[in-house]
Amino acid sequence: MSPIKSLKVTYDAINENNTFSSGGFISGRVTLEVEKETKINSFLVKAKGKASVLWSQRIGTVNMVFYEKETLFKSEHFFIAEKKDEDSDVVHPGCHVYPFSFQIPQRDMPSSFKGEAGKVVYFLEAKLTRSMRMSTKDKADFTFLSLTDIPVTDMKSQFGTADKNLRFLNSGNISVNATIDGMKYYPGAELKIMAEIQNNSSRAIKPKYCLYQKQSFFALKSSRVRDVDIVKEEGELIEPSSNQNVSLSLSIPSDAIPSILSNCKVLKVEYKLKVYLDIKYSRDPEIKFPLVITAAPQNTAGAATSEALERTEPPPPYNSLYPTLPNPSGSS
């Protein structure tokens, strides 16, 4: 039976949303409980961010698997450095607590994300190795939020138009001219839509609106694209042979992740708003507006305001946090 009773890695939340960002610190502890004296070859904790994509596709008679990964950052801290068997450290019976702190690199990295064929994950992993034994591990994911301000074209509003000539059962012409009030939005913000709709057909039509996420994944010089609806709204019916001006305020979900455009090699996350007219027995005319969602500035209402999130100095010394902490090789 293994002398290792438990191994657990935990971290401290620094804000109410439990998110971390570039340049910030993530601190925690690894708790190791052993039942008898145990020789340990190495013992470490690492913080890591990585993006990966995976999907399969049938090409002819062959089922091709597409996989790619990208390491975003990796930091390690050794509690017990790697040693040969004869120099292994001995950990005595009891519960031992090993504190750690990592500074997340000050660089542009994508937010945590999970999509149809790929994901961006950030995690802590504790790993303990012993001679001639399988490694003992424990892992804890944490949420990374990119606070990078994504630059966009100076566009106060966007305009689009679409029309369609109908035949047979739905004879006539319909058109829509739509305007939205910007291009860049924060989670929780209101997106204002105004549309002028002309229904010169013989059938009632209904304006509809869809905010969706365009997920793109890249591997082995191939790509996979999926559209995922985020918010859907619809307006009132517009009767035949009538014109109407309509408006709508659409809320960006507060948990929408920032766009992932150029800070990841293996995947991309874009947002688009589709304004379209729902017509039975006919292809719907539609307008698509590109959007950029970025984290709200920290001095903006609704943004994270935790002092811990904003601090730039390193955390206090371990001995001030854990004055009675046992020596890693001692018993408690």
N, C-alpha and C positions, 0 to 999 in steps of 0.2 A: 504494500500500500504506500502511496506517495506521502512523504512527510509534509508536503505543502497542503495545508487545509484550505487556504483561500488566497487569491490575489485580486485586488480591485483597484482600478484607477478612477479617480473622481476629480472634478474641477469646480472652481467657484464661479458662480454667475456674477457679472459685473453690472448688469442692467436688467430692467424688468422684462425685456424681450429675450434675454439670455443669448445675445449675439456678440461676436467679436469682429474686429476690423483691423486693417493694416496698421502696423505700428503699435498696436495695443499689446497688453500682456495677458496671457492665460496662465493662471496659477492653480495648483491643486496638490494632490498627494497620491502616492501609491501605498496601499495598505497590504502588508504581507503577513500572513499568519502561518506559522509552522508548528508542528507537533513534537519534533525532536531535532537535534542538531543536524544541520543540512549544509553540505558543501555546495557552493554556488560558483560557477565559472564566470558568469556575467549577469548583470542585472541593470536594465536601462528602461527609460521611458522616452518616447519620441512623439513629436508633434509633426503632422504631415498633412499636406493638401494635395489632392490628385484629381484629375479628370479622366474619365474613361468612356469609351463607346463600344457597343457590342450589338451586332444584329446578324441575322442569317438571310440569305437570298438564294433562290434556286436559279441557276444559270444553265440552261439546257438540262442535262441529266445530273448535274453536280449541285450539291447544296453547299454554297460558299459561306464561310463564316468571316465576318469583318470585325476586327478588333484593333483598337488603338488606345494608348494611354499617354498621359502627360503629367509629370510631377510638377506641382506648382511651388511647393517648398517642402523642406524636410529639416528638422532640428532634432538632435539627440542629446540626452543627458544620462551619463552612466552613474549609477549608485555604486556599482561594483564593476570595475573595468575588466575586460576580458583577460583571463588568466589560464595558464595550463593547469592540468588536473592536480599536480602536486602543490600548486600555489593557490588553490581555490580558497575563497573566504568561507568561514563557517558562520552560519546564522543560528543563533540559539533558539530554543523553544519560546513561543510567545507571539505577541502581535507587535509588529514593527511598522512605523509610519515614516515614509520618505517624502518630504515635500519637494516640489519642483516649481519652476516658473520659466516660461518661454516668452520671448518677444516675437510676435508675428512680424515677418519682414515688411518693411515699408515699400511695398510695390503694388502695382495694379494687378489684382487677381479677381477672378469671377466669384460671384456669390454662390453659396451652397445651392445645389439644384438637382432635381431628379426628374428625368424625362423618359420618353418612350423607349429610347435606345441608348441612353447615356446619362451620366451623372457627374456632378462635382461634389466631392466629399472632403471634409476636414475632420481629423480625428486625433486622439491621443491613444497610444498603445504602450502598455507595459509588457516587458518580455524578460523572463528569467530562464537561464540555461544551466543545466547540470550535466555532468559527464555521463555519457551513455544513456541519456534520458531525453524524451521529447520535451521541447520547450514549453513553458507555462506562460500563457498570454492572457491579457484582458484589454479590452478596447472600449473607448467612449467617444462617440461622435460629438462634434460641436458645430454650431451654426456660424458660418462666416458671412458677413454682410459687407459688400463692397460700397464704400462711401465715395468712390471716385466720381467726380462730376463729368458726365459724358458730354463732350461738346457736340452741338448740333447747329445746323444752319439757322441763322437769325430769322426765324419764321414766326411771326405773331399769329398767323392763321393759315389754314390750308383750304384749298377749294378744289372741288372735283365735279364732274358732270357725267351723266350716262343717259342714254335714251334707247328706245327699242320700238320698232314698227311691228305691230301684231297683225296676224292674218287669221283667216278661218273663224273659229269660235270667238276669238278675242280681238276682232279687227279694230284698228286704230293705232294711235301713237301715245307712248308714255315717256316721260323724261323726269329726271331728278337732278337738281343742282344742290350740292351740299357744301357746307362750310363748317370746319371745326376751329376752335379758338387757339390752337397751338400745335406743337409737335412733341415737346418734352413735358413729362408729367411726373409727379411724385405718387407713391402709394397712398391711397386715401383721398387723392385729389378728385375734383369734379371735371369731367370732360364735357364741354358744351357743344352740342350739335344743332345746326340750323339747316333746314332743307326746304327747297321750293319744289313741289311735286305737281306735275301737270298730267292729268289722267284723261286723255282724249280717246280712250278705248271704250269698249262695250262691257267691261267687267270691272268690278271693284278690286282695288289693290291695297296692299298693306305694307307700310314702310317698316323695315326691321333693321336692327343694329347688332353687331357682334364684335366684341373685343376678343381677339384671339392671339395665341402665342404661336409663332412659327419656330419650330425646333429643327435645327440642322445638325447632322452628325457626319463626321468625316473620318474615313479609314481606308488605307490601301488604295488611294487615289479614287475612291468612290464616295458617294454621299447618300444619305437618307434624310428625307424631309417629312415632317409631320406637323399638321396644324391642330392645335388644341384650343377649343373654345374656353374662354375665361368668363365673360359676361355676355348675356344675350338679353335684348330688350325688343319690344315691338310697339308700334303706334296703333292708332285707330284706323279703321277701314276708310279708304278714300273712294267715294262713289264714282260711277262712270260719268264721263263728261264733266269733270270738275277739277279745279285747281285748289291747292292748299299749301300754306306755309306752316311747317311744323318745327318744333324745337324739343330737345331732350337733353337732360343732364345725366350723364352716365358716370357712375362712381368707379374709380380705379380701386380694385381690392387692396385693402391695407396690407395683405400678405404677399402682394405681387413682388417677385424678385426683380432687382435691376436688370436691364438688358445686358446680355453678354454678346458683345459685338467683335472686339478685336483683342481681348485679353485671354483668349483660350484658343489653342490650335485645333482641338478635336471636336468642338461643338460650338454652336451659336444659338442664342435665344433672342428673337426679335418679337416686337409687338406690332399688330396692325388693327385698325378699325375698319370694319366693312359696313357700309351703308348700302342697303339693297331694297328692291321692291319685290315683294312676294306675289307672283302671278301664277295662277293655276294653269297647268298644261303648257307652260312656256318657260324658257330659260330666263332667270331673273337678271335684270340689269343691275350692276353693282359698281360701287366706288370703293377703292381701298386706300386708306391713309396710313403711311408709316408713322409709328410712334416710338419714342424713346422713353423708357421708364428708368429713373435714377433715384437713388436714396435721397431723401430730403436732407438739406444742410442741417447741421446740428443746432444752429441757432434759429431754425424755423419751427414754428408750432407743429407739434406732432412728431418731431424728430426725437431721437434719443438724447437725453440731457444728463445722463449719469455722469457724475464727476469721475468715476472710475474709468468710464469710456474715454474721457477726454484727457486723462493724465498722460504725461509723457515721461515721467521719472520712473525708474525701476521700483519694484515693490520693496518693502523693508526687509532687512536681513532675516534669514530663516530663524536664527536663534532668538530673535525678538518675537517671532510668530509662534514658535514651538520651543519654549525655554526648557521643557523637560523631555525633549525628543531623545530617544535612545540612539546610541551609536549603531549604524547599520549592521554591524556584526555582533552586537550585544543583545542580550535578552531584555525583555520588558516585564 
